[in-house]
Structure formats: C-alpha cells, structure tokens
Amino acid sequence: MINLIVAIARNNVIGKGNELPWHYKEDMEYFRRTTLNKTVIMGEATFQSILGYIGKPLPNRTSVIATLSGYQYPGVETTDDIISYLKNFPKDQDIFIIGGKVIYDITLDIADRLYITHIDKDYDGDVYFSEIDYSKYNLVQEQVRGELRFCVYERRAT
C-alpha cells in the first residue's frame, strides 16, 4: 500500500530551510513507530537532511531516494521514476512517502493512505503542503494530543 506521512501546520507549512520548523517529541515518535521496519521513499534533499541530522539513513527502515541527479549512497536504493517505482512496489507491503514537497506533490494523487499530523498552530516557513481534497478520503483514525491531531485518511473507492 502506498502511504504518505507528513506533519502540517495550520497555515500549511511543512518546512523551513530544508528542516522542520518545529520539534514535537510525540510527532517524531509517531513517525518512527509508523514507519519502523517499512520502506520509506524520499527526495534527495530530504535524505541529505536526515543524514545531516542523524548522520546515517533512518535506522530499521529500507530507504529509497527518488533523484534525477544520479546521486548514490552506499546501501540505499535509488529511482529516477518515483511513480513507476511506487506502482510496481508489492501491493501487500507498505511503503511510506516521507517528503519533501516535490515528492509529495508528485505522489499525492496515487497515495492510498495519508498519515497526517495536523498541528494546531501557525509556523513561519518557506515550504507549504499543497491543498488536499479531503472529500476523496475517509478519516479512519484520529488521536488528539494537545495541539497535535494524528489522522489517518484512506482514499475512497472511485
């Protein structure tokens, strides 16, 4: 199943300077727990940001980098066609799209499930998530913790 996971501020901000403009321990734990032992696919800039933050690819996950530059990293798979990669990914396995913005924009229309942390606060940023047509999705799970709302949406059958 193709999953997309993202945290979005009330004003649709998702990033600032190739970093998250916030730090919520609960959201980081949610991301870790949700993607653990799964395949994660991301753009090159997101991968570089993770390397800068923790010094290695995300542990206990299979990382895939979507890149057109030919970038390589030891032990990490790459693709120059993210849509084909996702469509050919085994349907009985979960893959998580983890950013950045261009990757989200390319894949939003084919994601089966959205894991969205809605942050009930505006943040200063330079990267915004595109508008989501929530009428295409059913809200199947919701947990509220303070100003964070952890939601899972499944695409409606067409």
N, C-alpha and C positions, 0 to 999 in steps of 0.2 A: 504494500500500500504506500502511496506517495503522500507524505506528511510534510507540512510546513510549520515551523516553530519560530515565533517571534514575540518580542515584548514591544508594545506600542504605547507611547504616552497619549494623553487625552488630545493633544494637538497633532497627533500622528507622527511625532518624532520617533525615529528608531536609532539614530546615531549622531555623533558629533566628532569630526576629525578621525574617522575610522575607529572609533571606540564607542562604548555605551556611555551615554551622559548620566547614568545613574548606577548605583550598586545596591541591589536588593538581594540579601542572602537567600531569602525564600525563593526568588525567581531563579537564581543560579542553581539552587538545589533542585528545583522543578525541572530545569533544563537538563541537568545531569541525570536525574532519575528517569526522565522521559526518553533520553537518547542513549542511555547506557546499553552497551552490547548491541548497538544498532549501527547501521551505515548512515553517515552524515555526508551531505554534499554541500559544497560552498564555493564561492568565488575565490580567486587568488588573493584579493585584498583581505578578505575575512580570514583565510588561512594564515596569511602573514601576521595579522593582528593577534591571532591565537598564539602563534609562535613567539611574538613579542611579549605576550602576557604570561604564558606558562613555559615557554622555551621548547615546546615539542607539540606534536599533534595531540588532539584530545585523547586522553587515555581511555582504554576499554571501549573503543569505537573504531569502526573502519572508516577512514576519511577518504573522500574523493574530492578532487579540486577540478572545478569547471574553469578552464582557461583557454584563451586563444593565443597566448604568448609562447607556448611551448614550455612553460615553467614545469619543473620537476622537483620532487622532494623524495628522498630515499624512503621506500616502503609505502608510499602514498600513490594511489591510482589517480590518473587524470583523464579528463574527457574534454574534447573541443566541441561536443554537441550534447548539451545537457538534456534537451528534450528527448532525443533518441535514447540516451543513457537511461533516463527515467522510465520511458515507455518499455524498454527491454529489461528493466530490473524485475526480478522474480516477484510476481503478484502476491505470493504467500509470505513475503518478507517486508518488513518496514524499512523505508529509507526516509530520512529527515533532511529537508532543505533548511539550512541554517543561515543563509544570507550570502552576500549583502543585498543591497537594494536592487541592483540589476538582476541578480539571480532570482530574487523574489518576484520582480516584475515579469520575468520570462516564464516562471513556473506557476504563478498563482492560478491560472486558468486550468491547470491539469492536476492540481493537488486534490486528493480525495478527502483529506482531513487537515484542518487548521488548528494548531495549538497556539492560542494567543493569550499572552498575559497583558491584560488591559491595565494600564497604570492611570489611576485617577488623579493625575497631576500633569500640568504642562511643563515641558522641558525645553531649554534652548538647545537647538541642534541644527545640523545642516543636511541631514538625510531624513526623508519622510517616507512612510509607507503609503502606497497607493490606496485609494478608496476601495473598500471591499463591498460588494453587493451581497449583503447578508441574507437577502431573500433566496439566494442559491444554496443556503446551508441550513441545517438543523443544529441547534445548540443541544449537544448531547451530554455535556458535563460542565459544571460551574462550581468553583470554590472561591470564596471571598476571604481574603486575609488583609485587613487594613485597607490601604489604598490599592492593593493588587487584586485583580479578578482573573483567575485562571480558567480559561474557557476552551472547550474542545468543540469544534464545529465539523459536521460531516456534510459533504456535498449531497444535495438532494438528487435523487434519480431523475433523469430527464426523459 
